[in-house]
Amino acid sequence: MVTAGQLKTKIDTLRKKLEEKGPSLSAATRRLKTKRLKRLQRARRVALAMDKKRADEKKGGKTAASPPAAEEKPVAAGSGAAPQEAGA
């Protein structure tokens, strides 16, 4: 997986090429390069969001994820105990 920093360098170089050679490029080539630029920009935004999500999970996600799991265990035990009582 590519990091946001690596994508940023690709975006910068492609943007620079488009600025320098933009007018001399054919319409089809310009269209392809702008499409690639948009794809790289979207991928960078996604990578940044994933990095932020991972950082949030490392900071407080472990403690926040534990209580719901603890709540589910008694519910599962309670539903498992009900059929035994009904059968007895």
C-alpha positions in Angstrom: 0.0 0.0 0.0 1.3 3.4 -0.9 1.6 6.1 1.8 0.1 9.5 1.5 3.6 11.1 1.2 4.5 8.9 -1.8 1.2 9.8 -3.4 1.9 13.5 -2.7 5.2 13.4 -4.7 3.5 11.6 -7.6 0.8 14.3 -7.6 3.3 17.1 -7.5 5.3 15.7 -10.4 2.3 15.0 -12.5 0.8 18.5 -11.8 4.1 20.1 -12.8 4.2 18.1 -16.1 0.7 19.2 -16.9 1.5 22.9 -16.2 4.6 22.7 -18.4 3.4 20.6 -21.3 -0.3 21.2 -21.0 -0.9 23.4 -24.0 1.4 21.3 -26.3 -0.3 18.0 -25.3 -3.0 16.5 -27.5 -6.5 16.6 -26.1 -6.5 12.8 -25.5 -3.2 12.8 -23.6 -4.2 15.8 -21.5 -7.5 14.1 -20.6 -5.7 10.9 -19.6 -3.2 12.8 -17.4 -5.8 14.9 -15.7 -7.8 11.7 -15.0 -4.7 10.1 -13.5 -4.1 13.2 -11.4 -7.7 13.0 -10.0 -7.2 9.3 -9.2 -4.0 10.0 -7.4 -5.6 12.8 -5.4 -8.5 10.6 -4.4 -6.1 7.8 -3.4 -4.2 10.3 -1.2 -7.3 11.4 0.5 -8.2 7.8 1.2 -4.7 7.1 2.5 -4.9 10.1 4.8 -8.3 9.0 6.2 -7.0 5.5 6.8 -3.9 6.8 8.6 -6.1 9.0 10.8 -8.5 6.1 11.5 -5.6 3.8 12.5 -4.1 6.6 14.7 -7.5 7.0 16.5 -7.8 3.3 17.0 -4.4 3.1 18.6 -5.1 6.0 20.9 -8.5 5.2 22.2 -10.1 2.6 20.1 -9.0 -0.4 22.2 -10.7 0.9 25.3 -13.8 2.0 23.4 -14.1 -1.4 21.7 -13.8 -3.4 24.9 -17.1 -2.4 26.7 -19.4 -3.4 23.8 -17.8 -6.8 23.7 -18.2 -7.2 27.5 -21.9 -6.3 27.1 -22.5 -8.9 24.5 -21.1 -11.8 26.6 -23.7 -11.7 29.3 -26.5 -11.4 26.7 -25.1 -14.5 24.9 -24.9 -16.3 28.3 -28.4 -15.3 29.2 -29.8 -16.6 25.9 -27.9 -19.8 26.3 -29.2 -20.3 29.8 -32.9 -19.8 28.8 -33.2 -23.0 26.7 -31.7 -25.0 29.6 -34.3 -23.7 32.0 -37.1 -24.4 29.5 -35.9 -28.0 29.0 -35.6 -28.7 32.7 
